């Protein structure tokens, strides 16, 4: 057949035999290059050794390849190959080193080429004189004299290189000194790549980082001004406020923004102060009606469970270990259980109060104070009562949207767990199959995610940032939270795929390393969740459990 492959052709095109190998220029000057390479003025030793090898019967294809690719070296490189074989006497090396140090200490070389050539000529004369003295001292035979000639050439080369390095160093130093706020370049003799229009320097990157942080602070100041404009208007536009709050809310305006986005505070500016006062009085009437007689009614078991759970809440946060704070949480949770009989009190509700309490507390403490370790006893009773009342009412608004999570058998959570399973199966099939292979049920790890809204998996500061987005989303705590959980699980896909058994997977899922997370990770998380929501929220049937 015409298309059959000929074995003889394979031999003819072998790279070992072919002249068209990498490194050999294919041009009319090939023969001239070989003549130059073979001349004695360049490398007599290498030429003779090659001719000797060609005469021997042990000549190999690799030797031919090495000979044919020798032209990949520059012509002048052979001189350096020769000088590397010359042994340098210690006294000659010492004199060369002294010469280099002397030139660096003077540092008076001009920039003109003629001056450099004059200096190199004078250095050559000096080295010639030193060469005569050295050769007169070691004139026992002609071999030593020949050695001195080669050593002098090496010395000459070294001094010329030091002069060039010194000049480049002075040029770079001049550029750095002329620049404003220039940082010193590290080490002497740093050359500048002349092909660049602007030489790289350290202070450029420093200015870049400073300008970046300055730009970030300017953007935050502009956003804060927009928040103030919206919040101080006669009637706050909630649609614009949600849009502005979605990527995060500045701490200074977060308390009032959360109250507005929760549906607790009226949008009319004139009504807010009187409304808050009225709500605080109403909450304290609940305390007198329900909490003060808690030991006499039928809800004693509910109070007992709350009294057990509250001290175990956020054990690493000093704020929640203060007795005055724990008593406030007991009152909030007990009244919530009485006022919401369909759900009552369910373990995990205590965690949901903490973000509200922390955010509203920041409205009454100094800006520089650390809220997580602040001594609440420093506050006056009116301020503390206002924080407690606002936390109760906002928590009540939150429960209205996710109440089916805490009713009997918690059907809301079970539904979301099934939807999470279907969602992961669609967006990350390898992870879903890996969990299924090792008998991991989604209910075993994601129940806590739904029950506590990921508060056990994230630091408190990250939870507050996440809730900025939840409050900005319609049905954020119920609907959008599902997509956040899916994005959160997919975030750890690589780590989970490395685990090869049930125990390793469960330990990883229950102890995810988020201790050092910041707003950046939360921003990525909610962005991915929004992408998933955009894909699946308008087609809810795609997330229904499949029939087996």
VENBEL-V646211 format. One record per pair of residues at least 4 apart in sequence whose ideal C-beta (glycine too) atoms are under 8 Angstrom apart, sorted by the first residue. I is the first residue (numbers start at 1). J is the second residue. If there is no record, write none. Layout:
i=I j=J
i=I j=J
This chain:
i=5 j=9
i=5 j=10
i=6 j=10
i=7 j=11
i=8 j=12
i=9 j=13
i=10 j=14
i=11 j=17
i=12 j=17
i=12 j=18
i=13 j=18
i=14 j=18
i=15 j=21
i=15 j=65
i=16 j=61
i=16 j=62
i=16 j=64
i=16 j=65
i=17 j=61
i=17 j=64
i=19 j=24
i=19 j=68
i=20 j=24
i=20 j=26
i=21 j=65
i=21 j=68
i=21 j=69
i=22 j=69
i=22 j=72
i=23 j=68
i=23 j=69
i=23 j=70
i=23 j=71
i=23 j=72
i=24 j=30
i=24 j=68
i=24 j=69
i=24 j=71
i=25 j=29
i=25 j=30
i=25 j=33
i=25 j=71
i=26 j=30
i=29 j=33
i=30 j=34
i=31 j=35
i=32 j=36
i=33 j=37
i=33 j=71
i=34 j=38
i=34 j=71
i=35 j=39
i=36 j=42
i=36 j=75
i=37 j=42
i=37 j=43
i=37 j=47
i=37 j=70
i=37 j=71
i=37 j=75
i=38 j=47
i=39 j=47
i=40 j=44
i=40 j=47
i=42 j=75
i=42 j=78
i=42 j=79
i=43 j=47
i=43 j=78
i=43 j=81
i=43 j=82
i=44 j=48
i=45 j=49
i=45 j=82
i=46 j=50
i=46 j=78
i=46 j=81
i=47 j=51
i=48 j=52
i=49 j=53
i=50 j=54
i=50 j=67
i=51 j=55
i=52 j=56
i=53 j=59
i=53 j=63
i=54 j=59
i=59 j=63
i=59 j=64
i=60 j=64
i=61 j=65
i=62 j=66
i=63 j=67
i=64 j=68
i=65 j=69
i=66 j=70
i=73 j=77
i=73 j=78
i=76 j=80
i=77 j=81
i=78 j=82
i=79 j=83
i=80 j=84
i=81 j=85
i=82 j=86
i=83 j=150
i=83 j=153
i=83 j=154
i=83 j=157
i=86 j=147
i=86 j=150
i=86 j=151
i=86 j=154
i=87 j=147
i=88 j=92
i=88 j=93
i=88 j=151
i=88 j=154
i=89 j=93
i=89 j=147
i=89 j=151
i=90 j=94
i=91 j=95
i=91 j=134
i=92 j=96
i=92 j=134
i=92 j=148
i=92 j=151
i=92 j=152
i=92 j=154
i=92 j=155
i=93 j=97
i=94 j=98
i=95 j=99
i=95 j=130
i=95 j=155
i=96 j=100
i=96 j=154
i=96 j=155
i=96 j=158
i=96 j=159
i=97 j=101
i=98 j=102
i=99 j=103
i=99 j=123
i=99 j=155
i=99 j=158
i=99 j=159
i=99 j=162
i=100 j=104
i=100 j=158
i=100 j=159
i=100 j=162
i=101 j=105
i=102 j=106
i=103 j=107
i=103 j=109
i=103 j=159
i=103 j=162
i=103 j=163
i=103 j=166
i=104 j=162
i=104 j=166
i=104 j=188
i=107 j=166
i=107 j=170
i=109 j=115
i=109 j=116
i=109 j=119
i=109 j=163
i=109 j=166
i=109 j=167
i=109 j=170
i=110 j=115
i=110 j=116
i=111 j=115
i=111 j=167
i=111 j=171
i=112 j=116
i=113 j=117
i=114 j=118
i=115 j=119
i=116 j=120
i=116 j=163
i=116 j=164
i=116 j=167
i=117 j=121
i=118 j=122
i=119 j=123
i=119 j=163
i=120 j=124
i=120 j=159
i=120 j=160
i=120 j=163
i=121 j=125
i=122 j=126
i=123 j=127
i=123 j=156
i=123 j=159
i=123 j=160
i=123 j=163
i=124 j=128
i=124 j=156
i=125 j=129
i=126 j=130
i=127 j=131
i=127 j=152
i=127 j=155
i=127 j=156
i=127 j=159
i=128 j=132
i=128 j=152
i=129 j=133
i=130 j=134
i=130 j=152
i=130 j=155
i=131 j=135
i=131 j=148
i=131 j=149
i=131 j=151
i=131 j=152
i=132 j=136
i=133 j=137
i=134 j=138
i=134 j=148
i=134 j=151
i=135 j=139
i=135 j=144
i=135 j=145
i=135 j=148
i=138 j=144
i=138 j=145
i=138 j=148
i=139 j=144
i=139 j=145
i=140 j=144
i=141 j=145
i=142 j=146
i=143 j=147
i=144 j=148
i=145 j=149
i=146 j=150
i=147 j=151
i=148 j=152
i=149 j=153
i=150 j=154
i=151 j=155
i=152 j=156
i=153 j=157
i=154 j=158
i=155 j=159
i=156 j=160
i=157 j=161
i=158 j=162
i=159 j=163
i=160 j=164
i=161 j=165
i=162 j=166
i=163 j=167
i=164 j=168
i=165 j=169
i=165 j=188
i=165 j=189
i=165 j=191
i=166 j=170
i=166 j=189
i=167 j=171
i=168 j=172
i=168 j=189
i=168 j=190
i=168 j=191
i=168 j=192
i=169 j=173
i=169 j=188
i=169 j=189
i=169 j=190
i=170 j=174
i=171 j=175
i=171 j=192
i=172 j=176
i=172 j=185
i=172 j=190
i=172 j=191
i=172 j=192
i=172 j=199
i=173 j=177
i=173 j=185
i=174 j=178
i=175 j=179
i=175 j=192
i=175 j=199
i=175 j=201
i=176 j=182
i=176 j=183
i=176 j=184
i=176 j=185
i=176 j=201
i=176 j=203
i=177 j=182
i=178 j=182
i=179 j=201
i=179 j=203
i=181 j=203
i=181 j=207
i=182 j=201
i=182 j=203
i=183 j=201
i=183 j=202
i=183 j=203
i=183 j=206
i=185 j=190
i=185 j=201
i=185 j=202
i=186 j=190
i=186 j=202
i=192 j=196
i=192 j=199
i=193 j=199
i=196 j=200
i=200 j=204
i=202 j=206
i=203 j=207
i=204 j=208
i=205 j=209
i=206 j=210
i=207 j=211
i=208 j=212
i=209 j=213
i=210 j=214
i=211 j=215
i=212 j=216
i=213 j=217
i=214 j=218
i=215 j=219
i=216 j=220
i=217 j=221
i=218 j=222
i=219 j=223
i=220 j=224
i=220 j=250
i=221 j=225
i=222 j=226
i=223 j=227
i=223 j=244
i=223 j=250
i=224 j=228
i=224 j=250
i=224 j=252
i=224 j=253
i=225 j=229
i=226 j=230
i=226 j=244
i=227 j=231
i=227 j=244
i=227 j=249
i=227 j=250
i=227 j=253
i=227 j=257
i=228 j=232
i=228 j=253
i=229 j=233
i=230 j=236
i=230 j=237
i=230 j=240
i=230 j=241
i=230 j=244
i=231 j=236
i=231 j=241
i=231 j=253
i=231 j=256
i=231 j=257
i=231 j=260
i=232 j=269
i=233 j=237
i=233 j=269
i=234 j=268
i=234 j=269
i=234 j=270
i=235 j=267
i=235 j=268
i=235 j=269
i=236 j=241
i=236 j=260
i=236 j=267
i=236 j=269
i=237 j=241
i=238 j=242
i=238 j=260
i=238 j=261
i=238 j=267
i=239 j=243
i=240 j=244
i=241 j=245
i=241 j=257
i=241 j=260
i=241 j=261
i=242 j=246
i=242 j=261
i=242 j=471
i=242 j=472
i=242 j=473
i=243 j=472
i=245 j=249
i=245 j=257
i=245 j=261
i=245 j=468
i=245 j=469
i=245 j=471
i=245 j=472
i=246 j=468
i=246 j=469
i=246 j=472
i=246 j=473
i=247 j=468
i=247 j=469
i=247 j=523
i=248 j=465
i=248 j=468
i=248 j=469
i=248 j=519
i=248 j=523
i=249 j=253
i=249 j=254
i=249 j=257
i=249 j=258
i=249 j=468
i=250 j=254
i=251 j=362
i=252 j=367
i=253 j=257
i=254 j=258
i=254 j=359
i=254 j=362
i=254 j=464
i=254 j=468
i=255 j=259
i=255 j=359
i=255 j=360
i=255 j=362
i=255 j=363
i=255 j=390
i=256 j=260
i=256 j=265
i=256 j=363
i=257 j=261
i=258 j=262
i=258 j=356
i=258 j=359
i=258 j=360
i=258 j=394
i=258 j=467
i=258 j=471
i=259 j=264
i=259 j=265
i=259 j=390
i=259 j=394
i=260 j=264
i=260 j=265
i=260 j=267
i=261 j=471
i=261 j=472
i=262 j=394
i=262 j=397
i=262 j=398
i=262 j=471
i=263 j=397
i=264 j=279
i=264 j=390
i=264 j=393
i=264 j=394
i=264 j=397
i=265 j=272
i=265 j=275
i=265 j=276
i=266 j=271
i=266 j=272
i=266 j=275
i=268 j=272
i=271 j=275
i=272 j=276
i=273 j=277
i=274 j=278
i=275 j=279
i=276 j=280
i=276 j=386
i=276 j=389
i=276 j=390
i=277 j=281
i=278 j=282
i=279 j=283
i=279 j=389
i=279 j=390
i=279 j=393
i=280 j=284
i=280 j=385
i=280 j=386
i=280 j=389
i=280 j=390
i=281 j=285
i=282 j=286
i=283 j=287
i=283 j=335
i=283 j=388
i=283 j=389
i=283 j=392
i=283 j=393
i=284 j=288
i=284 j=385
i=284 j=389
i=285 j=289
i=286 j=290
i=286 j=291
i=286 j=335
i=286 j=338
i=286 j=339
i=287 j=291
i=287 j=292
i=287 j=331
i=287 j=335
i=288 j=292
i=289 j=293
i=290 j=294
i=290 j=297
i=290 j=334
i=290 j=335
i=290 j=338
i=291 j=330
i=291 j=331
i=291 j=334
i=291 j=335
i=293 j=297
i=294 j=299
i=294 j=300
i=294 j=303
i=294 j=334
i=295 j=300
i=295 j=303
i=299 j=303
i=299 j=334
i=299 j=337
i=299 j=338
i=300 j=304
i=301 j=305
i=302 j=306
i=302 j=334
i=302 j=337
i=302 j=338
i=302 j=344
i=302 j=345
i=303 j=307
i=303 j=330
i=303 j=334
i=304 j=308
i=305 j=309
i=305 j=345
i=305 j=347
i=306 j=310
i=306 j=330
i=306 j=333
i=306 j=334
i=306 j=337
i=306 j=345
i=306 j=350
i=307 j=330
i=308 j=312
i=309 j=313
i=309 j=347
i=309 j=350
i=310 j=326
i=310 j=329
i=310 j=330
i=310 j=333
i=310 j=350
i=311 j=321
i=311 j=326
i=313 j=320
i=313 j=326
i=313 j=329
i=313 j=350
i=313 j=351
i=313 j=354
i=314 j=319
i=314 j=320
i=314 j=351
i=314 j=354
i=314 j=460
i=315 j=320
i=315 j=321
i=317 j=321
i=317 j=372
i=317 j=373
i=317 j=460
i=318 j=322
i=318 j=372
i=318 j=373
i=319 j=325
i=319 j=358
i=319 j=361
i=319 j=371
i=319 j=372
i=319 j=373
i=319 j=374
i=319 j=376
i=320 j=325
i=320 j=326
i=320 j=329
i=320 j=354
i=321 j=325
i=321 j=326
i=322 j=326
i=322 j=375
i=322 j=376
i=322 j=377
i=323 j=327
i=324 j=328
i=324 j=376
i=324 j=377
i=324 j=384
i=325 j=329
i=325 j=357
i=325 j=376
i=326 j=330
i=327 j=331
i=328 j=332
i=328 j=357
i=328 j=384
i=328 j=387
i=328 j=388
i=328 j=391
i=329 j=333
i=329 j=350
i=329 j=353
i=329 j=357
i=330 j=334
i=331 j=335
i=331 j=388
i=332 j=336
i=332 j=353
i=332 j=388
i=332 j=391
i=332 j=392
i=332 j=395
i=333 j=337
i=333 j=345
i=333 j=349
i=333 j=350
i=333 j=353
i=334 j=338
i=334 j=345
i=335 j=339
i=335 j=392
i=336 j=340
i=336 j=345
i=336 j=349
i=336 j=392
i=336 j=395
i=336 j=396
i=336 j=399
i=337 j=343
i=337 j=344
i=337 j=345
i=339 j=396
i=340 j=344
i=340 j=396
i=340 j=399
i=340 j=403
i=342 j=403
i=342 j=407
i=343 j=399
i=343 j=403
i=343 j=406
i=343 j=407
i=344 j=406
i=345 j=349
i=346 j=406
i=346 j=410
i=346 j=451
i=348 j=352
i=348 j=448
i=348 j=451
i=348 j=452
i=349 j=353
i=349 j=399
i=349 j=406
i=350 j=354
i=351 j=452
i=351 j=453
i=351 j=455
i=351 j=456
i=352 j=395
i=352 j=398
i=352 j=452
i=352 j=453
i=352 j=455
i=353 j=357
i=353 j=391
i=353 j=395
i=354 j=358
i=354 j=455
i=354 j=460
i=355 j=359
i=355 j=455
i=355 j=460
i=355 j=463
i=355 j=464
i=355 j=467
i=356 j=360
i=356 j=390
i=356 j=391
i=356 j=394
i=356 j=395
i=357 j=361
i=357 j=387
i=357 j=388
i=357 j=391
i=358 j=362
i=358 j=371
i=358 j=372
i=358 j=460
i=358 j=464
i=359 j=363
i=359 j=464
i=360 j=386
i=360 j=387
i=360 j=390
i=360 j=391
i=360 j=394
i=361 j=365
i=361 j=371
i=361 j=374
i=361 j=376
i=361 j=387
i=362 j=371
i=363 j=387
i=364 j=379
i=364 j=383
i=364 j=384
i=364 j=386
i=364 j=387
i=365 j=369
i=365 j=371
i=365 j=374
i=365 j=379
i=369 j=374
i=370 j=374
i=372 j=460
i=374 j=378
i=376 j=384
i=379 j=383
i=379 j=384
i=379 j=387
i=380 j=384
i=381 j=385
i=382 j=386
i=383 j=387
i=384 j=388
i=385 j=389
i=386 j=390
i=387 j=391
i=388 j=392
i=389 j=393
i=390 j=394
i=391 j=395
i=392 j=396
i=393 j=397
i=394 j=398
i=395 j=399
i=396 j=400
i=397 j=401
i=398 j=402
i=398 j=477
i=399 j=403
i=399 j=406
i=401 j=475
i=401 j=477
i=401 j=478
i=402 j=406
i=402 j=412
i=402 j=477
i=402 j=478
i=403 j=407
i=403 j=412
i=404 j=410
i=404 j=411
i=404 j=412
i=405 j=410
i=405 j=412
i=405 j=413
i=405 j=450
i=405 j=451
i=405 j=478
i=406 j=410
i=406 j=412
i=407 j=411
i=407 j=412
i=409 j=414
i=410 j=414
i=410 j=451
i=411 j=415
i=412 j=416
i=412 j=450
i=412 j=478
i=413 j=417
i=413 j=447
i=413 j=450
i=413 j=451
i=414 j=418
i=414 j=443
i=415 j=419
i=416 j=420
i=416 j=450
i=416 j=478
i=416 j=481
i=416 j=482
i=416 j=485
i=417 j=421
i=417 j=442
i=417 j=443
i=417 j=446
i=417 j=447
i=417 j=450
i=418 j=422
i=418 j=442
i=418 j=545
i=419 j=423
i=419 j=482
i=419 j=543
i=420 j=424
i=420 j=442
i=420 j=446
i=420 j=482
i=420 j=485
i=420 j=486
i=420 j=489
i=421 j=425
i=421 j=432
i=421 j=442
i=421 j=545
i=422 j=426
i=422 j=542
i=422 j=543
i=422 j=544
i=422 j=545
i=422 j=546
i=423 j=427
i=423 j=482
i=423 j=483
i=423 j=486
i=423 j=532
i=423 j=536
i=423 j=543
i=424 j=428
i=424 j=431
i=424 j=432
i=424 j=442
i=424 j=486
i=424 j=489
i=424 j=490
i=425 j=429
i=425 j=432
i=426 j=536
i=426 j=542
i=427 j=486
i=427 j=490
i=427 j=532
i=428 j=432
i=428 j=489
i=428 j=490
i=428 j=493
i=429 j=433
i=430 j=434
i=430 j=493
i=430 j=497
i=431 j=435
i=431 j=489
i=431 j=490
i=431 j=493
i=431 j=496
i=431 j=497
i=432 j=436
i=433 j=437
i=434 j=438
i=434 j=496
i=434 j=497
i=435 j=440
i=435 j=442
i=435 j=496
i=435 j=505
i=436 j=440
i=438 j=499
i=438 j=500
i=438 j=501
i=438 j=502
i=438 j=505
i=439 j=502
i=440 j=444
i=440 j=445
i=440 j=502
i=440 j=505
i=440 j=506
i=440 j=509
i=442 j=446
i=443 j=447
i=444 j=506
i=444 j=509
i=445 j=449
i=445 j=506
i=445 j=509
i=445 j=510
i=446 j=450
i=446 j=485
i=446 j=489
i=447 j=451
i=448 j=452
i=448 j=456
i=448 j=457
i=449 j=453
i=449 j=454
i=449 j=457
i=449 j=485
i=449 j=488
i=450 j=481
i=450 j=485
i=452 j=456
i=453 j=463
i=453 j=470
i=453 j=477
i=453 j=481
i=454 j=458
i=454 j=463
i=454 j=466
i=454 j=481
i=454 j=484
i=454 j=485
i=454 j=488
i=455 j=463
i=457 j=488
i=457 j=512
i=457 j=514
i=458 j=462
i=458 j=463
i=458 j=466
i=458 j=514
i=458 j=517
i=458 j=522
i=459 j=463
i=459 j=514
i=459 j=515
i=459 j=517
i=460 j=464
i=461 j=465
i=461 j=518
i=461 j=519
i=462 j=466
i=462 j=514
i=462 j=517
i=462 j=518
i=462 j=519
i=462 j=521
i=462 j=522
i=463 j=467
i=464 j=468
i=465 j=469
i=465 j=519
i=465 j=522
i=466 j=470
i=466 j=484
i=466 j=522
i=466 j=525
i=466 j=526
i=467 j=471
i=468 j=472
i=469 j=473
i=469 j=476
i=469 j=480
i=469 j=526
i=470 j=476
i=470 j=477
i=470 j=480
i=470 j=481
i=471 j=476
i=472 j=476
i=473 j=479
i=473 j=480
i=474 j=479
i=475 j=479
i=475 j=480
i=476 j=480
i=476 j=481
i=477 j=481
i=478 j=482
i=479 j=483
i=479 j=533
i=479 j=537
i=480 j=484
i=480 j=529
i=480 j=533
i=481 j=485
i=482 j=486
i=483 j=487
i=483 j=529
i=483 j=530
i=483 j=532
i=483 j=533
i=483 j=536
i=483 j=537
i=484 j=488
i=484 j=525
i=484 j=526
i=484 j=529
i=485 j=489
i=486 j=490
i=486 j=529
i=486 j=532
i=487 j=491
i=487 j=525
i=487 j=526
i=487 j=528
i=487 j=529
i=487 j=532
i=488 j=492
i=488 j=525
i=489 j=493
i=490 j=528
i=491 j=525
i=491 j=528
i=492 j=496
i=492 j=508
i=492 j=509
i=492 j=512
i=493 j=497
i=494 j=498
i=495 j=499
i=495 j=508
i=496 j=505
i=496 j=508
i=496 j=509
i=499 j=504
i=499 j=505
i=499 j=508
i=500 j=504
i=501 j=505
i=502 j=506
i=503 j=507
i=504 j=508
i=505 j=509
i=506 j=510
i=507 j=511
i=508 j=512
i=514 j=521
i=517 j=521
i=517 j=522
i=518 j=522
i=519 j=523
i=520 j=524
i=521 j=525
i=522 j=526
i=523 j=527
i=524 j=528
i=525 j=529
i=526 j=530
i=527 j=531
i=528 j=532
i=529 j=533
i=530 j=534
i=531 j=535
i=532 j=536
i=533 j=537
i=536 j=540
i=536 j=542
i=536 j=543
i=540 j=544
